[in-house]
Every structure is written in structure tokens, then in C-alpha cells.
Amino acid sequence: MAHSVEIDSKEAWGGGRSPFNLSYGKIFMWFFLVSDALTFGGLLISYGFIRHKYAEVWPKAENVFTHFPFVEQHIPLAYVGLMTFILIMSSVTMVLAVEAGHRMDKKGVITWMFWTIVGGAAFVGSQAWEWYHFIIGTHEGGPTGIGGALRNVWDPATSTYVQQVWHGANMTVNEYGVPQFANYFFFITGFHGTHVFSGVVLNTIIFLNVIKGTYERRGHYEMVEKVGLYWHFVDLVWVFVFTFFYLL
Amino acid sequence: MSEFHDHYPNYEVMANHGEEEGKKNRSVLWKVFWVMLAITVFELIVGFLAPGKGWSGTWWLKTLFIGLTIAKAAAIVLWFMHLKHEVKFFKWAILAPYIVFMFYTIFVILTEGIYSGKSEHFTRVDPIFVKQQADLKSGHHGGDAAGHDKGASHDAAPDHH
């Protein structure tokens, strides 16, 4: 079909048609994604600010995120890299599902959407696994090893501050560094993980509808496109979160 | 073009296409994927090597990562979300706020964030924490095995977060 269509302006503004040669539903999804991106943008800006404020004591991500399933050694950033790859792959399978929808290829849509859902579920599971290890902490704990939080507790018996070695992480204190490190980790990855999870749920609903033949009857697979936009947005946010939280 | 049995407009830009055009589209999409994979692998390798080679925290490393991230984001938005092939007005209606927003973000982080990091006077950080961090950095541990800090104040517990 035509790309970059020229429209007679009288016809364009004459009413009775949705603007930009796009259906209303798709325009709405784009506008929603713009607002959601601003939400994540706000979170990331505040993260950048706090991270630089505590730049001296902020832990290095490659020292904190070193776990890999079924492997005993510490491999920095490997699992996060794998998660990024999984999410990008699921974005690719999603766009292939959309493309299959354009050719009214129902079997193709089913195949590619299935892999997208699998990829999304794998990502959510991996994120949960990362959270588990983050919360449990390391054997050494802080403050040694990762240069993290030195938690001072007032010991009435000796009337001094006693340095307490802390294991794991919660919203108040963590073994890796200042409390804000764990706060932002939970908040940003949690917010993103919720989006991934809701994306998986939406994808599953649409997937079931595709199998039922709803879109064959309608004559177009636009719903797959719309939910595909949401899924790509989720991948987009992860690209930014991955860079700002794990790399910088 | 097939029959639509609902309100789906016939003038929709991305309406259905045939097999040959589908093949072309798919090959473009796979190319974009390979480029994004290459960029991600490159980022991971650099991120892995950076601490060992003392690149961490340098301005050019940050610029490199941010630049590559923007490249990946552009690839996703333009090709996977199909924005490149939309009507120009719509494309810019979505992109222009982002570009402005991104530049502002980077400006704010670099100016306000770094400025606040440099100031020791208005950041209410626990002074014992600061001292212990300094001790850690200089490589000597100020306490004994039980963690008693010999330099600890014997005053009443000061107010700290």
C-alpha cells in the first residue's frame, strides 16, 4: 500500500476521517505511549540526578549484577545482557507477527505471537530471578567486597556506633551502597517489569483472539499492530533502563 | 485489498500488502535486528572491559553509551513501530517532543546532577559514613573484626537518616 500518501487538504480536514491516514485506535495508542514515556523519563531523570549526587559512593553495576543461573562464578552483566537479547528478540517476533497480519497470514501471526509471549514471560521470570538475588544479597554482604553501605548502629552496651555488616537489600538499607540504589532499582525495574507483564497479558488476549479467528472475520489484523506498538514501547524503555542503570 | 467488516479506514497507511512486499519488509526488519544485536554486544563488551581499563566514568564512555542507546531507540521507533513510514506531520508530532525532552534531560543530569554531587555542604550524609567511605577508598579498614570504629564519637546519638 502507499506510504507517505498525499491527501487533498480539503478532504483531509473535511471531517469524517481520522487524521494522518491512521485509524483512531492507533493514534490513541501512540499518544498513550508518549505519555507513558514521559513517566519513565521522569523516573530516569530523577535517577540520574541522585546517582550523580552520590557519585562517590554509588556502587558499580558490574560488581552488583554478577549472577548467572546454574553457574557459580560471578560474570558481570551477563544475565542482564541475556535479558536484553530476549526482549529485543521478542520485539522482532512481534514485528514479524504484525507483518504476517498484513498478509492476512493467520498461521504466521499465531507462530510469531506465540514466540513473543514466550520471550516476554522469560523476561519477567528473569527479572524476578534478578530481584531475588538482589534482595538475598551476597555471602560477603556489605560493607566489604562491593564498597557498599556501612551501616552504623548505636550499641547502648558499649555506647559507640557499631558497624553492622548487612546482607541483601530492602527499601531502607542495602549491602551495595546508599539506600537510594536499591530504591531506584526496585522502582524502575519494577515499573518496567509491570509494563512487561501487562504486555504479556495483553498479547495473550490478542493471541487467543487470533486463534479464534476474530481478526480474519474483521478483515484486518490492526489489533495485533496496536498491541505490537505497546510491546515495542516496552522494549524501548528497557533499552534506556539498561543503559542508565547497568552501563553508566 | 480485503474487505473490512468494521470501521477500519481504507486510507490507512499500513493496510494489507501481498507476499512480495512482505518479503521486502521482512528483510529490512531482520537487518535492523542484526544492527541492534551488534550494538548491544558491543555495549556489553565495552561495559565489561571498562572497569579494568579505567574507562569508567569518563565523559566519552558516557557519550558513547548514550549515543548507542539513542541509535537503538531510533531503530525501534522508526522501523519496528513503523514511524518512519507514517505521514510526516504525525511522525514529527511524536518525535519532536522527545528530541526536545531528551536534550533537556541530558542537560539537567549533567548540570544539576554533577553540581549537586560536588557540593559537600548541603548533602546531609552521615559523617561517620563519609569517614568510613574515605577509609575504604584509601584501602585501610578503620575498625577491628567486631566492627568497632575506634574513631567513633562517644556523644549521644546524633540525628541521622
Interface residues (C-beta under 8 A of the other chain):
Chain A: M1 A2 H3 S4 V5 I7 R17 S18 P19 F20 N21 L22 S23 I27 W30 V34 A37 L38 G41 L44 I45 G48 F49 I50 R51 H52 K53 Y54 A55 E56 V57 K60 E62 P76 L77 G81 T84 F85 I88 S91 V92 M94 V95 L96 E99 A100 H102 R103 M104 P143 G147 A149 L150 N152 W154 T158 S159 T160 Y161 V162 Q163 Q164 V165 R217 R218 G219 H220 E222 E225 G228 L229 H232 F233 D235 L236 V239 F240 F242 T243 Y246 L247 L248
Chain B: M1 S2 E3 F4 H5 D6 H7 Y8 P9 Y11 E12 V13 M14 A15 N16 H17 G18 E19 G22 N25 R26 L29 W30 F33 M36 L37 T40 E43 L44 G47 F48 A50 P51 S56 G57 K62 F65 I66 L68 T69 K72 A73 I76 V77 W79 F80 M81 H85 E86 V87 K88 F89 F90 I94 P97 Y98 F101 T105 V108 I109 E112 G113 I114 S116 G117 T123 D126 I128 F129 Q132 Q133 L136 K137 G143 A146 G147 H148 D149 A152 S153 H154 A157
